[in-house]
Amino acid sequence: MTRAGLLLGAALAFGVSLPLAAQTSETEFQAARHAGQITEQNRLGATQMNCTLRPSQEVALSAPFDGIVSEVFVRPGQKVAQGTLLMRLDTRLDEAELALLKMQADATASLAAAERVTALLRTRVTRLKEAFDKEAIAFGVFEQAQLDMARAEAELDKFREDNRISAARLAPLAQKIAMASVHSPVAGRVGEDLLDPGESTMGAPLASLIVLDPLRVEVFMPSAMLPMIEAGATLSLTVAGQSVPAEQVQFDYIAPRADYASGTVSVFLHLTTATIRPGSTCIAHVLLS
């Protein structure tokens, strides 16, 4: 294999740009032409290649948690902006639990009462101990006061622990309820996969979202033409018989591997458009300078 052929193979394998010195020589060009990979028109003027138009992104939207769909605000095919409210999941049980937790966390009156009772009982135990030490009361009276204080302290600890747990559960539960309102993460169109109210979110995406602007263009370029592209040739598109303005086409990348059976390399572009749809007839043109 020639040096240029080795360089081209390396570029295809690793996605490395070729220097100008690696351009196809006349001898290699003729060999490629006879092999059906390139024509004289490729070399001297303009050529065309098949290409495909696909959505640039297809999103299968997962549920933030397992549940039941309560409301759907969009329909298949509808155009949506990023952030559009798509649907809402049922959170009635969560909202009831949240209200109860707020009541428990806000039960400051009960906690304050328990703290006052405990403080009084501690004072009483202190005074009865002084009386017991002076043999002014029986041991049973002092012992009963200690038991009352222990029960009050245990009840106070329980109040405090319940308040702490309620407060700790408030934030996650409130966040879950907020997440039940599902918004579109991208701008695009709603696909056919869209759950209806009453359906479970388990085992299925909530919705599919298809990004059509920009479109993803895949051009099937003969491998032998890559050095010409890197040497300054330009690429243009004709879609459904209409030329696409150059400013709407943006280069993305060259596939790091070639299709050895067809002798082509995929070149990917972005096509900014509000009217062209995936599947439209697409021809890519290489214009040699």
NUZAVO-484477 format. One line per field, with one value per residue (C-alpha): x, y, z. Coordinates in Angstrom, 3 decimals, always signed. Example, Ala and Ser with C-alpha at 12.3 -4.5 7.8 and 13.67 -1.06 7.14 Angstrom:
east: c(+12.300 | +13.670)
north: c(-4.500 | -1.060)
up: c(+7.800 | +7.140)
END
This chain:
east: c(+0.000 | +1.254 | +2.089 | -1.039 | -3.147 | -1.668 | -2.329 | -5.907 | -6.414 | -5.076 | -7.353 | -10.366 | -9.419 | -8.679 | -10.468 | -7.185 | -7.027 | -4.808 | -2.105 | -2.104 | +0.783 | -1.559 | -3.902 | -4.708 | -2.019 | -2.968 | -1.991 | -4.031 | -6.907 | -7.027 | -6.914 | -9.776 | -11.749 | -11.413 | -12.462 | -15.690 | -14.887 | -14.508 | -15.280 | -13.550 | -16.289 | -15.224 | -11.731 | -12.380 | -15.614 | -18.607 | -20.003 | -22.965 | -23.539 | -26.530 | -27.318 | -29.993 | -31.899 | -32.704 | -33.752 | -30.726 | -32.050 | -34.773 | -35.499 | -37.377 | -38.490 | -38.346 | -40.580 | -38.976 | -40.632 | -43.098 | -46.693 | -49.841 | -50.299 | -53.009 | -52.964 | -51.503 | -51.205 | -49.808 | -50.654 | -48.531 | -47.046 | -47.352 | -44.412 | -43.073 | -40.429 | -37.852 | -39.522 | -43.089 | -45.284 | -46.027 | -47.884 | -48.401 | -48.226 | -50.701 | -49.429 | -52.619 | -51.286 | -47.973 | -49.732 | -51.802 | -48.652 | -46.915 | -49.754 | -49.537 | -45.767 | -46.109 | -48.584 | -46.198 | -43.214 | -45.182 | -46.475 | -44.429 | -47.196 | -47.128 | -43.340 | -43.285 | -45.854 | -43.767 | -40.669 | -42.515 | -43.851 | -40.401 | -38.819 | -41.422 | -40.928 | -37.158 | -37.611 | -39.993 | -37.529 | -34.751 | -36.874 | -38.160 | -34.596 | -33.668 | -36.684 | -35.855 | -32.250 | -33.615 | -35.935 | -38.928 | -40.695 | -40.877 | -38.705 | -41.796 | -42.817 | -39.360 | -39.245 | -42.630 | -41.423 | -38.380 | -40.569 | -42.830 | -39.819 | -38.366 | -41.666 | -41.866 | -38.272 | -38.993 | -42.104 | -40.118 | -37.430 | -40.138 | -41.643 | -38.258 | -37.458 | -40.859 | -40.317 | -36.833 | -38.079 | -41.012 | -38.759 | -36.264 | -39.008 | -40.581 | -37.962 | -37.695 | -41.475 | -41.966 | -39.304 | -41.059 | -44.346 | -42.566 | -40.992 | -44.465 | -44.868 | -42.889 | -41.429 | -39.804 | -35.987 | -35.640 | -37.394 | -38.985 | -42.116 | -43.984 | -43.712 | -46.291 | -45.101 | -47.169 | -48.858 | -52.518 | -54.093 | -54.539 | -51.621 | -48.745 | -45.254 | -43.616 | -41.835 | -42.547 | -41.292 | -43.634 | -43.212 | -40.896 | -39.549 | -38.067 | -35.689 | -36.110 | -34.189 | -31.402 | -31.618 | -28.762 | -27.388 | -25.294 | -23.408 | -22.016 | -18.734 | -16.334 | -13.187 | -10.974 | -12.632 | -11.689 | -8.344 | -10.189 | -12.523 | -9.591 | -7.807 | -10.564 | -13.510 | -16.880 | -20.067 | -23.600 | -27.015 | -30.028 | -33.147 | -36.329 | -34.942 | -34.236 | -30.762 | -30.101 | -28.384 | -24.826 | -25.474 | -27.988 | -25.415 | -22.811 | -20.095 | -20.204 | -17.647 | -16.281 | -16.928 | -13.740 | -14.326 | -15.088 | -17.621 | -15.196 | -17.904 | -19.096 | -15.810 | -17.500 | -17.064 | -19.964 | -19.666 | -22.126 | -23.624 | -26.233 | -29.006 | -30.843 | -34.390 | -37.967 | -39.610 | -37.587 | -38.607 | -36.616 | -36.718 | -36.737 | -34.699 | -31.170 | -28.219 | -24.856 | -22.602 | -18.846 | -17.644 | -13.929 | -12.052)
north: c(+0.000 | +3.483 | +6.106 | +8.111 | +4.989 | +4.263 | +7.834 | +7.653 | +4.352 | +5.899 | +8.890 | +6.664 | +4.533 | +7.368 | +10.432 | +12.323 | +15.179 | +14.456 | +16.914 | +18.222 | +15.920 | +12.968 | +13.986 | +11.314 | +11.086 | +10.791 | +7.103 | +6.343 | +8.437 | +6.385 | +3.145 | +4.363 | +5.475 | +2.046 | +0.448 | +2.464 | +4.588 | +7.898 | +9.362 | +11.900 | +14.335 | +13.910 | +14.981 | +17.924 | +19.572 | +18.701 | +15.392 | +14.210 | +11.551 | +10.120 | +11.327 | +10.756 | +13.155 | +12.089 | +13.842 | +15.202 | +13.808 | +11.429 | +11.530 | +8.782 | +10.698 | +8.637 | +9.161 | +10.810 | +8.115 | +5.247 | +6.350 | +7.100 | +9.817 | +12.230 | +14.895 | +15.212 | +18.660 | +17.810 | +15.527 | +13.531 | +15.724 | +18.906 | +21.307 | +22.138 | +24.487 | +23.519 | +23.711 | +23.134 | +21.333 | +17.928 | +16.071 | +15.719 | +12.581 | +11.773 | +13.040 | +13.120 | +10.653 | +12.506 | +15.829 | +14.390 | +13.044 | +16.381 | +18.209 | +15.807 | +16.202 | +19.974 | +19.753 | +17.530 | +19.731 | +22.832 | +21.326 | +23.806 | +24.253 | +20.556 | +20.560 | +23.707 | +22.200 | +19.017 | +21.117 | +23.088 | +19.910 | +18.325 | +21.451 | +21.541 | +17.867 | +18.313 | +21.162 | +19.019 | +16.098 | +18.459 | +19.805 | +16.369 | +15.068 | +17.837 | +16.928 | +13.218 | +13.887 | +15.663 | +12.708 | +15.010 | +12.705 | +9.004 | +7.425 | +6.357 | +9.987 | +10.852 | +7.690 | +8.473 | +11.974 | +10.497 | +8.140 | +11.025 | +13.026 | +10.064 | +9.586 | +13.327 | +13.336 | +10.303 | +11.987 | +15.165 | +13.179 | +11.550 | +14.946 | +16.212 | +13.084 | +13.177 | +16.833 | +16.090 | +13.189 | +15.202 | +18.116 | +15.746 | +14.190 | +17.483 | +18.558 | +15.251 | +14.876 | +18.459 | +17.877 | +14.695 | +16.591 | +19.304 | +16.658 | +15.279 | +18.173 | +16.880 | +19.463 | +18.968 | +18.936 | +19.888 | +21.853 | +19.560 | +17.594 | +15.074 | +11.541 | +8.765 | +7.269 | +9.326 | +7.947 | +8.744 | +9.775 | +6.770 | +4.801 | +3.560 | +4.921 | +1.572 | -0.062 | +2.626 | +6.146 | +8.998 | +10.469 | +10.551 | +13.891 | +14.342 | +17.207 | +18.221 | +21.496 | +20.953 | +17.750 | +15.253 | +14.704 | +11.640 | +11.829 | +8.578 | +9.776 | +7.569 | +7.080 | +8.307 | +11.732 | +12.557 | +14.172 | +16.470 | +17.622 | +18.303 | +20.133 | +22.743 | +21.246 | +22.429 | +20.488 | +21.593 | +19.932 | +19.574 | +18.405 | +17.456 | +19.118 | +22.446 | +23.803 | +24.448 | +27.767 | +27.237 | +29.088 | +26.412 | +23.600 | +23.067 | +20.397 | +18.074 | +15.272 | +12.454 | +8.909 | +7.379 | +4.136 | +3.441 | +1.005 | -1.348 | -3.167 | -0.006 | +1.902 | +4.914 | +7.050 | +8.762 | +12.542 | +14.115 | +17.592 | +19.665 | +21.199 | +24.127 | +24.129 | +24.754 | +23.145 | +20.135 | +16.795 | +13.600 | +11.148 | +13.822 | +13.051 | +14.286 | +14.726 | +16.047 | +17.876 | +18.206 | +21.321 | +21.257 | +24.516)
up: c(+0.000 | -0.793 | +1.831 | +0.941 | +1.264 | +4.705 | +5.836 | +4.607 | +6.442 | +9.641 | +9.240 | +8.822 | +11.806 | +14.208 | +12.787 | +12.187 | +9.651 | +6.664 | +5.537 | +1.983 | +1.144 | +1.621 | -1.211 | -3.744 | -6.397 | -10.061 | -10.136 | -7.010 | -8.338 | -11.547 | -9.545 | -7.345 | -10.415 | -12.023 | -8.734 | -8.883 | -5.824 | -7.629 | -11.035 | -13.244 | -12.263 | -8.620 | -9.540 | -11.811 | -10.917 | -8.777 | -7.541 | -5.543 | -2.920 | -1.152 | +2.333 | +4.963 | +7.214 | +10.754 | +13.963 | +15.755 | +19.021 | +20.208 | +23.936 | +25.771 | +28.849 | +32.042 | +35.058 | +38.110 | +40.240 | +39.818 | +39.889 | +37.921 | +35.308 | +36.435 | +33.691 | +30.166 | +28.579 | +25.123 | +22.197 | +19.723 | +17.007 | +19.042 | +18.908 | +22.377 | +23.702 | +26.274 | +29.686 | +28.426 | +30.983 | +29.468 | +32.201 | +35.922 | +38.048 | +40.812 | +44.192 | +46.275 | +48.865 | +49.034 | +49.519 | +52.408 | +54.036 | +53.533 | +55.295 | +58.251 | +58.495 | +58.484 | +61.363 | +63.319 | +62.600 | +63.603 | +66.855 | +68.895 | +71.481 | +72.464 | +72.597 | +74.727 | +77.124 | +77.464 | +78.180 | +80.906 | +82.572 | +82.537 | +84.053 | +86.871 | +87.659 | +87.808 | +90.289 | +92.341 | +92.430 | +93.600 | +96.450 | +97.514 | +97.594 | +99.996 | +102.121 | +101.932 | +102.954 | +106.037 | +106.665 | +106.231 | +103.742 | +103.065 | +100.383 | +98.414 | +97.839 | +96.523 | +94.360 | +92.774 | +91.905 | +90.183 | +88.144 | +87.077 | +85.964 | +83.989 | +82.147 | +81.348 | +80.030 | +77.852 | +76.460 | +75.790 | +73.942 | +71.840 | +70.957 | +69.885 | +67.829 | +66.088 | +65.200 | +63.878 | +61.728 | +60.399 | +59.487 | +57.799 | +55.658 | +54.645 | +52.088 | +50.148 | +50.029 | +48.843 | +46.188 | +45.004 | +44.637 | +42.633 | +40.360 | +39.566 | +37.128 | +34.127 | +31.725 | +28.344 | +28.567 | +24.877 | +22.160 | +19.590 | +18.820 | +20.947 | +19.556 | +19.449 | +22.748 | +25.175 | +28.294 | +28.945 | +32.260 | +34.527 | +33.056 | +35.197 | +34.666 | +35.412 | +32.477 | +29.900 | +29.059 | +29.869 | +26.408 | +23.422 | +22.226 | +18.757 | +17.963 | +14.306 | +14.343 | +13.674 | +11.653 | +11.603 | +8.107 | +7.294 | +4.001 | +2.576 | +1.091 | -0.880 | +1.160 | -1.672 | -1.540 | +2.044 | +1.122 | -1.303 | +1.455 | +3.743 | +0.916 | +0.707 | -1.168 | +0.121 | +0.821 | -0.030 | +0.173 | -2.054 | -0.234 | -2.079 | -5.197 | -3.448 | -2.689 | +0.987 | +1.836 | +3.048 | +6.320 | +7.320 | +7.085 | +9.784 | +9.795 | +12.794 | +12.438 | +10.258 | +11.445 | +12.879 | +10.962 | +7.316 | +5.910 | +4.168 | +2.219 | +0.454 | +0.572 | +2.166 | +5.247 | +7.002 | +7.276 | +9.703 | +9.395 | +11.213 | +9.125 | +10.693 | +9.367 | +10.402 | +7.358 | +6.191 | +7.678 | +8.284 | +5.397 | +2.695 | -0.428 | +0.237 | -2.099 | -0.939 | -3.404 | -3.223 | -5.020 | -5.752 | -5.672)
END
